[in-house]
């Protein structure tokens, strides 16, 4: 009996949550040209940073491979 009460309370809570969530959705205004320019600048800066990070990672991986090859040759 108590299990049925608990499941009905969960169902009622879920239904109430869904009903409230539907009424909360709002539409944001379109970004201005200035905001779009700022976003494009930020994206370009982030892309440049990601490119530098990828280059640094590749360089460190190359050093690790070189080190492995060098030390492996002396172990044999």
C-alpha positions in Angstrom: 0.0 0.0 0.0 2.8 2.5 1.0 4.6 1.6 -2.2 1.6 2.7 -4.3 1.4 6.0 -2.4 5.1 6.7 -3.0 4.9 5.9 -6.7 1.8 8.1 -7.1 3.7 11.0 -5.3 6.6 10.6 -7.7 4.2 10.5 -10.7 2.5 13.7 -9.5 5.8 15.4 -8.9 7.0 14.5 -12.3 3.8 15.7 -14.0 4.0 19.0 -12.1 7.6 19.5 -13.1 6.8 18.9 -16.8 3.9 21.2 -16.7 6.0 24.0 -15.1 8.9 23.5 -17.5 6.7 23.9 -20.5 5.6 27.4 -19.5 9.1 28.6 -18.7 10.6 28.4 -22.2 11.4 31.8 -23.6 13.0 33.0 -26.8 16.2 35.1 -26.6 16.6 38.2 -28.8 18.9 37.9 -31.8 22.5 39.0 -31.1 23.5 42.4 -32.3 26.3 42.9 -34.9 28.6 43.9 -32.1 27.9 40.8 -30.1 28.4 38.6 -33.2 31.7 40.3 -33.9 32.8 39.7 -30.3 31.8 36.1 -30.5 33.7 35.6 -33.8 36.8 37.2 -32.2 36.5 35.0 -29.2 36.1 31.9 -31.4 39.2 32.9 -33.5 41.2 33.4 -30.3 40.1 30.1 -28.9 40.9 28.3 -32.2 44.4 29.9 -32.2 44.9 28.7 -28.6 43.7 25.2 -29.5 46.1 25.1 -32.5 49.0 26.2 -30.3 48.1 23.5 -27.7 47.9 20.8 -30.4 51.3 21.8 -31.7 52.8 21.7 -28.2 51.3 18.3 -27.6 52.7 17.0 -30.9 56.1 18.4 -30.1 56.2 16.7 -26.7 54.9 13.4 -28.1 57.7 13.5 -30.7 60.3 14.1 -27.9 58.8 11.2 -25.9 59.1 8.9 -29.0 62.7 10.0 -29.6 63.6 9.4 -26.0 62.0 6.0 -26.1 63.8 5.0 -29.3 67.1 6.2 -27.9 66.8 4.4 -24.5 65.4 1.3 -26.1 68.4 0.9 -28.3 70.7 1.0 -25.3 68.7 -1.6 -23.4 69.2 -4.3 -26.0 
